[in-house]
Amino acid sequence: MIWISCRYLVAVSLPAMQIKDWQLPTGVQAICTTRLGGVSLPPYDSLNLGDHVQDDPQHVAQNRNLLKQQLYGARPVFLKQVHGVDVLHLQPDTPDGAIADACLTHQTHLACTIMVADCLPILFTDSLGTIVAAAHAGWRGLAHGVIENTVKTLCAQSGALPSDLLVWLGPCIGPSAFEVGAEVRQAFLQADETAVSCFKAHPHTPKKYLADLPALARERLHSLGVQSMAGNDSSDTWCTVQQASRFFSYRRDGVTGRFAACIWRTA
């Protein structure tokens, strides 16, 4: 089984990922799965964690149990993600399926979990490790403020400043594959004209653009005062579309599974 893991977020048995270390405070752990190491059959092969993609429910349950075994006793809480901006405060009795696109918790052994197959998973903690959070950032959620809501709520709950936060950006559709229309570009430029640098005219399709989703996220985080960002640097090694053997991609395959990023407190 292959995982991107742990206190220093690095590739395990997958050096080609070229993942930069993410140094976390003591008592905080993080993991990001790939598509490998599960029991689902094609086109969901093999570690599909999504229960909404028409995969065999028994296979999904087995895969989620495999994930839980990697969380050192923590329980992953799976949200019903709707490309919104709501932030859910997880409690021990929070059930799977609660509607939100971000979550946070002070609780130990409770994993903030985001499922993706092209959208950007973002993990957060503060420098003292007193709180953890995760957000699902597709272009809609990103444009409408899911990062801003997550940072605002996290800081309000913890007393931390944005400059105290440690943030990791996971694999997502990359800037060489993310084709968007003018309306998507305009949605970002209306909020911040400097976002223009994150869009390039499509070389072959008029009135289309190639969007740099992780760069857009970094711009939003930087504008909020977040200084410590690791992970996705917009290169093809992080691109879900380009890395077909490692990641699920809805844009590439249509019918496919979901991988997940999780962060949790152990103490």
C-alpha positions as CSV (number, residue, x, y, z in Angstrom):
1,M,0.0,0.0,0.0
2,I,1.3,3.4,-0.9
3,W,0.7,6.5,1.1
4,I,1.9,10.1,1.4
5,S,2.4,10.3,5.1
6,C,2.9,11.6,8.3
7,R,4.6,14.1,10.6
8,Y,6.9,15.0,7.7
9,L,4.6,14.7,4.7
10,V,6.7,12.7,2.2
11,A,6.3,10.0,-0.4
12,V,6.4,6.4,0.9
13,S,7.8,4.0,-1.7
14,L,7.0,6.7,-4.3
15,P,10.1,8.9,-4.7
16,A,8.9,10.2,-8.1
17,M,6.3,12.3,-6.2
18,Q,9.1,14.7,-5.2
19,I,7.0,15.9,-2.3
20,K,8.6,18.5,-0.1
21,D,8.6,17.8,3.6
22,W,5.9,19.4,5.7
23,Q,7.1,19.8,9.2
24,L,4.2,19.5,11.7
25,P,4.1,20.2,15.4
26,T,4.3,17.3,17.8
27,G,1.0,15.6,18.2
28,V,-0.3,16.3,14.7
29,Q,-0.3,13.7,11.9
30,A,-1.4,13.9,8.2
31,I,-1.8,11.5,5.4
32,C,-2.8,11.7,1.7
33,T,-3.8,8.4,-0.1
34,T,-3.2,7.6,-3.7
35,R,-5.4,5.3,-5.8
36,L,-3.3,2.3,-5.0
37,G,-3.6,-0.4,-2.3
38,G,-7.4,-1.0,-2.1
39,V,-9.9,-3.6,-3.2
40,S,-12.1,-1.8,-5.7
41,L,-12.3,-3.0,-9.3
42,P,-11.9,-0.9,-12.5
43,P,-12.8,1.9,-13.1
44,Y,-12.5,2.5,-9.3
45,D,-9.2,0.7,-8.9
46,S,-8.3,0.3,-6.3
47,L,-8.4,2.5,-3.1
48,N,-11.6,4.3,-3.9
49,L,-12.9,6.1,-0.7
50,G,-15.9,7.7,-2.3
51,D,-19.3,6.2,-1.5
52,H,-21.2,8.4,-4.1
53,V,-19.5,7.2,-7.3
54,Q,-21.5,4.0,-7.9
55,D,-18.6,1.7,-6.7
56,D,-19.5,-1.5,-4.8
57,P,-20.5,-0.3,-1.3
58,Q,-18.7,-3.3,0.3
59,H,-15.5,-2.4,-1.5
60,V,-15.8,1.2,-0.4
61,A,-16.3,0.1,3.2
62,Q,-13.2,-2.1,3.0
63,N,-11.1,0.7,1.6
64,R,-12.3,3.1,4.3
65,N,-11.3,0.5,6.9
66,L,-7.9,0.2,5.2
67,L,-7.5,4.0,5.6
68,K,-8.6,3.9,9.2
69,Q,-5.9,1.3,9.9
70,Q,-3.3,3.9,8.8
71,L,-4.6,6.7,11.1
72,Y,-3.2,5.3,14.4
73,G,-6.6,4.9,16.0
74,A,-8.1,8.1,14.6
75,R,-11.5,8.1,12.9
76,P,-11.8,9.7,9.5
77,V,-14.9,11.8,9.1
78,F,-16.2,11.8,5.5
79,L,-18.2,14.8,4.5
80,K,-20.8,15.3,1.8
81,Q,-18.9,17.9,-0.2
82,V,-21.0,20.2,-2.4
83,H,-18.5,22.8,-3.7
84,G,-19.6,25.2,-1.0
85,V,-17.8,27.2,1.7
86,D,-19.3,25.9,4.9
87,V,-16.9,24.9,7.7
88,L,-18.0,22.1,10.1
89,H,-16.7,21.8,13.6
90,L,-16.1,18.0,14.1
91,Q,-17.1,16.4,17.4
92,P,-16.7,12.7,18.4
93,D,-20.4,12.0,17.5
94,T,-20.3,13.8,14.1
95,P,-21.5,11.3,11.5
96,D,-20.2,10.7,8.1
97,G,-22.2,12.5,5.4
98,A,-22.6,15.9,7.1
99,I,-22.8,18.6,4.4
100,A,-19.7,20.8,4.3
101,D,-16.6,21.5,2.3
102,A,-14.3,22.2,5.2
103,C,-14.0,21.0,8.7
104,L,-11.9,21.5,11.8
105,T,-11.5,20.1,15.3
106,H,-9.6,20.4,18.6
107,Q,-10.5,16.8,19.4
108,T,-7.8,14.1,19.3
109,H,-8.2,10.9,17.2
110,L,-10.7,12.6,14.9
111,A,-9.4,13.1,11.3
112,C,-10.5,16.0,9.2
113,T,-10.9,14.3,5.8
114,I,-11.3,15.6,2.3
115,M,-12.0,13.5,-0.7
116,V,-11.0,14.6,-4.2
117,A,-10.4,13.5,-7.8
118,D,-9.1,16.8,-9.3
119,C,-10.1,19.4,-6.8
120,L,-7.5,20.7,-4.3
121,P,-7.3,19.2,-0.8
122,I,-5.9,21.7,1.7
123,L,-4.7,20.7,5.2
124,F,-4.2,23.2,8.1
125,T,-2.9,23.3,11.6
126,D,-1.5,26.0,13.9
127,S,2.1,26.2,15.0
128,L,1.3,24.7,18.4
129,G,-0.8,21.8,17.0
130,T,-3.9,22.8,19.1
131,I,-6.3,22.5,16.1
132,V,-6.4,20.9,12.7
133,A,-8.6,21.6,9.6
134,A,-9.1,20.5,6.0
135,A,-10.8,22.1,3.0
136,H,-12.1,21.0,-0.4
137,A,-11.1,23.7,-2.9
138,G,-12.5,23.2,-6.4
139,W,-12.7,26.4,-8.4
140,R,-16.2,27.2,-7.2
141,G,-15.4,26.8,-3.6
142,L,-12.1,28.6,-4.0
143,A,-13.7,31.6,-5.8
144,H,-16.5,31.8,-3.3
145,G,-14.3,31.8,-0.2
146,V,-13.8,28.3,1.2
147,I,-10.2,29.2,2.1
148,E,-11.2,32.5,3.7
149,N,-13.9,30.8,5.7
150,T,-11.6,28.1,6.9
151,V,-8.8,30.4,8.0
152,K,-11.3,32.8,9.7
153,T,-13.0,30.0,11.6
154,L,-9.8,28.2,12.5
155,C,-8.2,31.4,13.9
156,A,-11.4,32.3,15.8
157,Q,-11.5,28.8,17.4
158,S,-7.8,28.6,18.2
159,G,-6.7,32.2,18.9
160,A,-4.0,31.8,16.3
161,L,-3.1,34.4,13.7
162,P,-3.0,33.5,10.0
163,S,0.8,33.9,10.3
164,D,0.8,31.1,12.9
165,L,-0.8,28.6,10.5
166,L,0.9,25.7,8.6
167,V,-0.8,24.8,5.4
168,W,-0.3,21.9,2.9
169,L,-1.7,21.8,-0.6
170,G,-2.3,18.3,-2.0
171,P,-2.5,16.8,-5.5
172,C,-5.1,18.3,-7.9
173,I,-5.6,19.0,-11.6
174,G,-2.6,21.0,-12.7
175,P,-2.2,24.1,-14.8
176,S,-1.4,22.1,-18.0
177,A,-4.7,20.3,-17.8
178,F,-7.3,22.6,-16.2
179,E,-9.1,24.1,-19.1
180,V,-11.7,26.7,-18.1
181,G,-14.0,29.3,-19.7
182,A,-13.8,33.0,-19.5
183,E,-16.5,33.0,-16.8
184,V,-14.2,31.1,-14.4
185,R,-11.3,33.5,-15.0
186,Q,-13.6,36.5,-14.5
187,A,-15.0,35.1,-11.2
188,F,-11.4,35.3,-9.8
189,L,-10.5,38.6,-11.4
190,Q,-13.5,40.3,-9.9
191,A,-12.2,39.5,-6.4
192,D,-8.5,40.0,-7.1
193,E,-7.0,41.4,-10.3
194,T,-3.6,39.9,-9.5
195,A,-5.2,36.4,-10.1
196,V,-4.7,37.2,-13.8
197,S,-1.2,35.6,-13.5
198,C,-2.8,32.3,-12.7
199,F,-4.5,32.0,-16.1
200,K,-3.0,31.5,-19.5
201,A,-4.8,31.6,-22.8
202,H,-5.3,28.1,-24.1
203,P,-2.9,27.5,-27.0
204,H,-5.4,25.6,-29.1
205,T,-8.9,26.6,-28.0
206,P,-10.1,30.2,-28.5
207,K,-11.8,31.9,-25.5
208,K,-10.5,29.1,-23.2
209,Y,-7.9,29.4,-20.5
210,L,-5.6,27.1,-18.5
211,A,-6.0,27.8,-14.8
212,D,-3.4,27.2,-12.1
213,L,-5.6,26.0,-9.2
214,P,-2.9,25.6,-6.6
215,A,-1.4,29.0,-7.5
216,L,-4.9,30.6,-7.0
217,A,-5.0,28.9,-3.6
218,R,-1.6,30.2,-2.7
219,E,-2.6,33.7,-3.7
220,R,-5.7,33.6,-1.4
221,L,-3.6,32.2,1.5
222,H,-0.9,34.8,1.1
223,S,-3.4,37.6,1.0
224,L,-4.8,36.4,4.3
225,G,-1.4,36.5,5.9
226,V,-0.5,32.8,5.8
227,Q,3.2,32.5,5.4
228,S,4.0,28.8,5.7
229,M,2.8,26.8,2.7
230,A,4.0,23.4,1.6
231,G,3.1,20.8,-0.9
232,N,1.7,21.3,-4.4
233,D,4.0,23.7,-6.4
234,S,1.9,23.5,-9.6
235,S,4.3,21.0,-11.3
236,D,3.0,18.0,-13.3
237,T,4.1,15.6,-10.5
238,W,1.2,16.9,-8.4
239,C,-1.3,16.8,-11.3
240,T,-4.1,14.3,-10.9
241,V,-4.8,14.3,-14.7
242,Q,-1.1,13.7,-15.6
243,Q,-0.4,11.1,-12.9
244,A,-3.0,8.4,-14.0
245,S,-1.2,5.6,-12.2
246,R,-1.3,7.4,-8.9
247,F,-4.4,9.5,-8.7
248,F,-8.1,9.4,-9.6
249,S,-9.2,12.2,-12.0
250,Y,-12.8,13.0,-12.8
251,R,-11.7,15.3,-15.6
252,R,-9.6,12.6,-17.2
253,D,-11.8,9.5,-16.7
254,G,-15.4,10.7,-15.9
255,V,-16.3,7.6,-13.9
256,T,-13.6,7.1,-11.3
257,G,-12.9,6.9,-7.5
258,R,-11.8,9.4,-4.9
259,F,-8.6,9.6,-2.9
260,A,-8.4,11.5,0.4
261,A,-6.2,13.8,2.5
262,C,-6.5,13.6,6.3
263,I,-5.1,15.5,9.3
264,W,-5.6,14.8,13.0
265,R,-4.4,15.4,16.5
266,T,-2.9,12.5,18.4
267,A,-2.4,14.4,21.7
